[in-house]
Amino acid sequence: MYLIDTNIFLEILLEQEKSKECEELISRLNQIEEYFYVSSFTLHSIEVVMTKQNKTDALKEFLLDILSSRIIEIGTNAMDELNALKIMRKFNLDFDDALQTYICENHKLKIISFDRHFDKTSIKRLEPKSFI
C-alpha cells in the first residue's frame, strides 16, 4: 500500500521535468494490484498551487480524475496533525513531510515521492520508476 506524495501530481500538473514518469505511474494504477492513497493535505496543497497559478480548469480535471481513479483519500484531524509536529521535530522535517510521514506510519504505507527527506524517516520511499 502506497501514499502518493504531492510532488508526483505537481510534476504532471505543472509539466515539470519528471512529468512523463509520473504520468506513466498514474496510468498504470489500475493494472497494479495494490492500494494507492492520497492525503487530503496533498489535495489541498495542489488546490492552493493551481488556483494561485490560475489553473482552475486543470485543477477541476485533476479532481475529477482522482474521484474516478482507484486512489483513496486519507483525511487527517487535529490529533494527527499534533502527532505530525512530533515527527517534524524528531526527523527535522517541514510540516508537510512530517504529516505525510505520520500518515504512512499510522496506515503502514510506503510513500511514492521524489523528496529525499523521507529517506531519513522510518518509512520506505519509492520513485514512480519503481512501478513502470
Phi and psi restraints in degrees (value plus and minus 20) as a CYANA .aco file:
   2 TYR   PHI    -156.2  -116.2
   2 TYR   PSI     121.5   161.5
   3 LEU   PHI    -119.6   -79.6
   3 LEU   PSI     107.9   147.9
   4 ILE   PHI    -111.6   -71.6
   4 ILE   PSI     101.4   141.4
   5 ASP   PHI     -96.6   -56.6
   5 ASP   PSI     139.6   179.6
   6 THR   PHI     -73.7   -33.7
   6 THR   PSI     -61.6   -21.6
   7 ASN   PHI     -84.8   -44.8
   7 ASN   PSI     -43.5    -3.5
   8 ILE   PHI     -86.2   -46.2
   8 ILE   PSI     -66.1   -26.1
   9 PHE   PHI     -90.8   -50.8
   9 PHE   PSI     -59.6   -19.6
  10 LEU   PHI     -86.3   -46.3
  10 LEU   PSI     -51.6   -11.6
  11 GLU   PHI     -75.5   -35.5
  11 GLU   PSI     -63.8   -23.8
  12 ILE   PHI     -92.9   -52.9
  12 ILE   PSI     -72.1   -32.1
  13 LEU   PHI     -83.6   -43.6
  13 LEU   PSI     -52.7   -12.7
  14 LEU   PHI    -121.8   -81.8
  14 LEU   PSI     -11.6    28.4
  15 GLU   PHI      31.5    71.5
  15 GLU   PSI      33.5    73.5
  16 GLN   PHI    -109.1   -69.1
  16 GLN   PSI    -198.2  -158.2
  17 GLU   PHI     -73.4   -33.4
  17 GLU   PSI     -60.7   -20.7
  18 LYS   PHI    -123.7   -83.7
  18 LYS   PSI       3.8    43.8
  19 SER   PHI     -83.4   -43.4
  19 SER   PSI     -57.5   -17.5
  20 LYS   PHI     -82.7   -42.7
  20 LYS   PSI     -63.9   -23.9
  21 GLU   PHI     -79.9   -39.9
  21 GLU   PSI     -61.9   -21.9
  22 CYS   PHI     -89.8   -49.8
  22 CYS   PSI     -60.2   -20.2
  23 GLU   PHI     -81.3   -41.3
  23 GLU   PSI     -60.1   -20.1
  24 GLU   PHI     -83.0   -43.0
  24 GLU   PSI     -62.1   -22.1
  25 LEU   PHI     -79.5   -39.5
  25 LEU   PSI     -72.1   -32.1
  26 ILE   PHI     -81.0   -41.0
  26 ILE   PSI     -59.2   -19.2
  27 SER   PHI     -89.1   -49.1
  27 SER   PSI     -42.3    -2.3
  28 ARG   PHI    -113.4   -73.4
  28 ARG   PSI     -24.4    15.6
  29 LEU   PHI     -74.9   -34.9
  29 LEU   PSI     -58.4   -18.4
  30 ASN   PHI     -89.9   -49.9
  30 ASN   PSI     -38.8     1.2
  31 GLN   PHI    -111.2   -71.2
  31 GLN   PSI     -34.5     5.5
  32 ILE   PHI    -116.4   -76.4
  32 ILE   PSI     106.3   146.3
  33 GLU   PHI    -106.7   -66.7
  33 GLU   PSI      42.5    82.5
  34 GLU   PHI    -158.0  -118.0
  34 GLU   PSI     145.3   185.3
  35 TYR   PHI    -116.4   -76.4
  35 TYR   PSI     119.0   159.0
  36 PHE   PHI    -142.0  -102.0
  36 PHE   PSI     118.1   158.1
  37 TYR   PHI    -146.2  -106.2
  37 TYR   PSI     138.6   178.6
  38 VAL   PHI    -156.9  -116.9
  38 VAL   PSI     120.1   160.1
  39 SER   PHI    -103.0   -63.0
  39 SER   PSI     131.7   171.7
  40 SER   PHI     -82.1   -42.1
  40 SER   PSI     -49.6    -9.6
  41 PHE   PHI     -82.2   -42.2
  41 PHE   PSI     -61.5   -21.5
  42 THR   PHI     -81.1   -41.1
  42 THR   PSI     -66.6   -26.6
  43 LEU   PHI     -80.2   -40.2
  43 LEU   PSI     -64.2   -24.2
  44 HIS   PHI     -85.4   -45.4
  44 HIS   PSI     -59.3   -19.3
  45 SER   PHI     -82.3   -42.3
  45 SER   PSI     -63.2   -23.2
  46 ILE   PHI     -85.4   -45.4
  46 ILE   PSI     -60.2   -20.2
  47 GLU   PHI     -81.4   -41.4
  47 GLU   PSI     -60.3   -20.3
  48 VAL   PHI     -85.0   -45.0
  48 VAL   PSI     -67.7   -27.7
  49 VAL   PHI     -81.4   -41.4
  49 VAL   PSI     -67.3   -27.3
  50 MET   PHI     -89.4   -49.4
  50 MET   PSI     -58.7   -18.7
  51 THR   PHI     -91.5   -51.5
  51 THR   PSI     -54.7   -14.7
  52 LYS   PHI     -84.1   -44.1
  52 LYS   PSI     -49.5    -9.5
  53 GLN   PHI    -113.6   -73.6
  53 GLN   PSI     -10.0    30.0
  54 ASN   PHI      35.6    75.6
  54 ASN   PSI      22.9    62.9
  55 LYS   PHI    -134.6   -94.6
  55 LYS   PSI      32.6    72.6
  56 THR   PHI     -91.0   -51.0
  56 THR   PSI     -50.0   -10.0
  57 ASP   PHI     -85.4   -45.4
  57 ASP   PSI     -64.1   -24.1
  58 ALA   PHI     -85.1   -45.1
  58 ALA   PSI     -56.9   -16.9
  59 LEU   PHI     -84.1   -44.1
  59 LEU   PSI     -64.9   -24.9
  60 LYS   PHI     -79.2   -39.2
  60 LYS   PSI     -64.2   -24.2
  61 GLU   PHI     -83.0   -43.0
  61 GLU   PSI     -61.8   -21.8
  62 PHE   PHI     -80.5   -40.5
  62 PHE   PSI     -68.5   -28.5
  63 LEU   PHI     -83.2   -43.2
  63 LEU   PSI     -59.1   -19.1
  64 LEU   PHI     -84.5   -44.5
  64 LEU   PSI     -58.2   -18.2
  65 ASP   PHI     -83.7   -43.7
  65 ASP   PSI     -61.3   -21.3
  66 ILE   PHI     -82.1   -42.1
  66 ILE   PSI     -64.4   -24.4
  67 LEU   PHI     -82.5   -42.5
  67 LEU   PSI     -52.8   -12.8
  68 SER   PHI    -114.2   -74.2
  68 SER   PSI     -19.9    20.1
  69 SER   PHI    -115.6   -75.6
  69 SER   PSI    -199.7  -159.7
  70 ARG   PHI    -105.6   -65.6
  70 ARG   PSI     -18.1    21.9
  71 ILE   PHI     -95.2   -55.2
  71 ILE   PSI     109.4   149.4
  72 ILE   PHI    -122.4   -82.4
  72 ILE   PSI     112.8   152.8
  73 GLU   PHI    -104.9   -64.9
  73 GLU   PSI     115.4   155.4
  74 ILE   PHI    -133.5   -93.5
  74 ILE   PSI     102.0   142.0
  75 GLY   PHI    -112.6   -72.6
  75 GLY   PSI     144.7   184.7
  76 THR   PHI    -148.5  -108.5
  76 THR   PSI     142.5   182.5
  77 ASN   PHI    -145.3  -105.3
  77 ASN   PSI    -198.2  -158.2
  78 ALA   PHI     -81.4   -41.4
  78 ALA   PSI     -55.8   -15.8
  79 MET   PHI     -85.9   -45.9
  79 MET   PSI     -62.8   -22.8
  80 ASP   PHI     -78.2   -38.2
  80 ASP   PSI     -61.5   -21.5
  81 GLU   PHI     -92.5   -52.5
  81 GLU   PSI     -50.8   -10.8
  82 LEU   PHI     -84.6   -44.6
  82 LEU   PSI     -61.8   -21.8
  83 ASN   PHI     -84.8   -44.8
  83 ASN   PSI     -53.9   -13.9
  84 ALA   PHI     -83.5   -43.5
  84 ALA   PSI     -53.7   -13.7
  85 LEU   PHI     -81.7   -41.7
  85 LEU   PSI     -57.2   -17.2
  86 LYS   PHI     -84.3   -44.3
  86 LYS   PSI     -63.4   -23.4
  87 ILE   PHI     -86.0   -46.0
  87 ILE   PSI     -56.4   -16.4
  88 MET   PHI     -77.0   -37.0
  88 MET   PSI     -67.3   -27.3
  89 ARG   PHI     -90.0   -50.0
  89 ARG   PSI     -63.0   -23.0
  90 LYS   PHI     -80.4   -40.4
  90 LYS   PSI     -63.7   -23.7
  91 PHE   PHI    -127.5   -87.5
  91 PHE   PSI     -15.6    24.4
  92 ASN   PHI      35.5    75.5
  92 ASN   PSI      37.8    77.8
  93 LEU   PHI    -132.6   -92.6
  93 LEU   PSI     141.4   181.4
  94 ASP   PHI     -89.7   -49.7
  94 ASP   PSI     141.0   181.0
  95 PHE   PHI     -79.5   -39.5
  95 PHE   PSI     -62.8   -22.8
  96 ASP   PHI     -81.7   -41.7
  96 ASP   PSI     -62.0   -22.0
  97 ASP   PHI     -87.8   -47.8
  97 ASP   PSI     -56.7   -16.7
  98 ALA   PHI     -85.4   -45.4
  98 ALA   PSI     -60.4   -20.4
  99 LEU   PHI     -85.9   -45.9
  99 LEU   PSI     -63.0   -23.0
 100 GLN   PHI     -82.3   -42.3
 100 GLN   PSI     -60.3   -20.3
 101 THR   PHI     -83.1   -43.1
 101 THR   PSI     -64.7   -24.7
 102 TYR   PHI     -79.2   -39.2
 102 TYR   PSI     -65.6   -25.6
 103 ILE   PHI     -79.6   -39.6
 103 ILE   PSI     -64.9   -24.9
 104 CYS   PHI     -83.1   -43.1
 104 CYS   PSI     -64.6   -24.6
 105 GLU   PHI     -82.9   -42.9
 105 GLU   PSI     -65.2   -25.2
 106 ASN   PHI     -86.9   -46.9
 106 ASN   PSI     -52.7   -12.7
 107 HIS   PHI    -128.5   -88.5
 107 HIS   PSI     -12.8    27.2
 108 LYS   PHI      36.2    76.2
 108 LYS   PSI      33.7    73.7
 109 LEU   PHI    -132.7   -92.7
 109 LEU   PSI     134.1   174.1
 110 LYS   PHI    -115.4   -75.4
 110 LYS   PSI     141.8   181.8
 111 ILE   PHI    -135.5   -95.5
 111 ILE   PSI     119.7   159.7
 112 ILE   PHI    -121.9   -81.9
 112 ILE   PSI      93.4   133.4
 113 SER   PHI    -182.1  -142.1
 113 SER   PSI     135.4   175.4
 114 PHE   PHI    -112.4   -72.4
 114 PHE   PSI     -28.1    11.9
 115 ASP   PHI     -97.2   -57.2
 115 ASP   PSI      90.6   130.6
 116 ARG   PHI     -93.9   -53.9
 116 ARG   PSI     -28.4    11.6
 117 HIS   PHI     -79.6   -39.6
 117 HIS   PSI     -48.7    -8.7
 118 PHE   PHI     -88.6   -48.6
 118 PHE   PSI     -39.9     0.1
 119 ASP   PHI     -85.6   -45.6
 119 ASP   PSI     -41.2    -1.2
 120 LYS   PHI    -112.8   -72.8
 120 LYS   PSI     -14.1    25.9
 121 THR   PHI    -122.0   -82.0
 121 THR   PSI    -194.1  -154.1
 122 SER   PHI    -105.7   -65.7
 122 SER   PSI     -22.6    17.4
 123 ILE   PHI    -121.4   -81.4
 123 ILE   PSI     136.4   176.4
 124 LYS   PHI    -110.0   -70.0
 124 LYS   PSI     112.0   152.0
 125 ARG   PHI    -128.6   -88.6
 125 ARG   PSI     113.4   153.4
 126 LEU   PHI    -145.0  -105.0
 126 LEU   PSI     135.6   175.6
 127 GLU   PHI    -122.7   -82.7
 127 GLU   PSI     140.8   180.8
 128 PRO   PHI     -74.1   -34.1
 128 PRO   PSI     -53.9   -13.9
 129 LYS   PHI     -81.2   -41.2
 129 LYS   PSI     -38.0     2.0
 130 SER   PHI     -86.1   -46.1
 130 SER   PSI     -39.4     0.6
 131 PHE   PHI    -127.2   -87.2
 131 PHE   PSI     -24.9    15.1
